[in-house]
Amino acid sequence: MVDRADLQRASMLYEELRTIDMALANFDAGGAIVAMTVSAGEETFPPTGPGPGGPRTTVTVPTGALQYPQQMVDAIKAQFEARKNAVAQELTSVGVTGAS
């Protein structure tokens, strides 16, 4: 059973799983990377706001006209799968079972 204190964390993790699943489904449907967000510091999901020393500089660049190498797309998909596994483990640690 999920502790009340962990409900917000579990909700955020489920949202992350949903977002990853949508991205993977888009790739599987022939989708392409159309934008890239680059941050001047380590980013988390969901974004946590300014980092140490001031606001975090983040820029999103349209990239629909670029051709990404298939190796890069495959690596991104593999990282999404790895993150899904880590999120599922984290959900288990807060008492949620059957998430994936």
C-alpha positions as CSV (number, residue, x, y, z in Angstrom):
1,M,0.0,0.0,0.0
2,V,1.2,3.5,-0.9
3,D,1.9,5.8,2.1
4,R,0.1,9.1,1.9
5,A,3.4,10.9,1.9
6,D,4.5,9.0,-1.2
7,L,1.3,9.8,-3.2
8,Q,2.6,12.9,-4.9
9,R,5.9,11.2,-5.8
10,A,4.0,8.2,-7.2
11,S,1.8,10.5,-9.2
12,M,4.8,12.2,-10.7
13,L,6.4,8.9,-11.6
14,Y,3.2,7.7,-13.3
15,E,3.2,10.9,-15.3
16,E,6.8,10.2,-16.3
17,L,5.9,6.7,-17.4
18,R,3.0,8.0,-19.4
19,T,5.2,10.6,-21.2
20,I,7.9,7.9,-22.0
21,D,5.3,5.5,-23.3
22,M,3.9,8.2,-25.5
23,A,7.3,9.1,-26.9
24,L,8.1,5.4,-27.6
25,A,4.7,4.9,-29.3
26,N,5.4,7.9,-31.5
27,F,8.8,6.5,-32.5
28,D,7.2,3.1,-33.2
29,A,4.7,4.9,-35.4
30,G,7.4,6.4,-37.5
31,G,7.7,9.6,-35.5
32,A,10.8,11.8,-35.6
33,I,12.5,14.1,-33.2
34,V,11.2,17.6,-34.0
35,A,12.8,19.6,-31.1
36,M,15.6,19.4,-28.6
37,T,15.7,21.1,-25.2
38,V,19.2,21.8,-23.9
39,S,19.7,22.9,-20.3
40,A,22.8,24.6,-18.9
41,G,22.5,22.3,-15.8
42,E,21.2,18.9,-14.8
43,E,17.5,18.6,-15.6
44,T,15.0,16.5,-13.8
45,F,11.5,15.3,-14.5
46,P,9.4,17.2,-13.8
47,P,11.5,20.3,-13.9
48,T,12.4,21.5,-10.5
49,G,13.1,25.1,-11.2
50,P,16.3,27.1,-10.7
51,G,19.5,25.3,-9.9
52,P,22.2,26.3,-7.5
53,G,23.5,29.8,-8.1
54,G,20.5,31.1,-10.0
55,P,18.1,30.4,-12.8
56,R,18.8,27.4,-15.1
57,T,19.2,28.5,-18.7
58,T,17.1,26.2,-21.0
59,V,16.6,26.6,-24.7
60,T,14.4,24.5,-27.0
61,V,15.5,24.3,-30.7
62,P,13.3,23.1,-33.5
63,T,15.1,20.2,-35.2
64,G,12.5,18.9,-37.6
65,A,14.8,19.7,-40.6
66,L,17.6,17.6,-39.2
67,Q,18.2,14.0,-40.0
68,Y,19.1,12.1,-36.8
69,P,21.3,9.0,-37.3
70,Q,19.3,5.8,-36.5
71,Q,22.0,4.9,-34.0
72,M,21.1,8.0,-32.0
73,V,17.3,7.3,-32.2
74,D,18.0,3.7,-31.0
75,A,20.1,5.0,-28.1
76,I,17.4,7.4,-27.1
77,K,14.8,4.6,-27.2
78,A,17.1,2.4,-25.1
79,Q,17.5,5.1,-22.5
80,F,13.7,5.6,-22.4
81,E,13.3,1.8,-21.7
82,A,16.0,1.9,-19.0
83,R,14.3,4.9,-17.4
84,K,10.9,3.1,-17.5
85,N,12.5,0.2,-15.6
86,A,14.0,2.5,-13.0
87,V,10.7,4.3,-12.6
88,A,8.9,1.0,-12.1
89,Q,11.4,0.0,-9.4
90,E,11.0,3.4,-7.7
91,L,7.2,2.9,-7.7
92,T,7.6,-0.5,-6.2
93,S,9.8,1.1,-3.5
94,V,7.0,3.4,-2.5
95,G,4.4,0.6,-2.5
96,V,3.0,0.6,-6.0
97,T,3.0,-2.7,-7.8
98,G,2.3,-3.6,-11.4
99,A,3.6,-0.4,-12.9
100,S,5.4,-0.6,-16.2
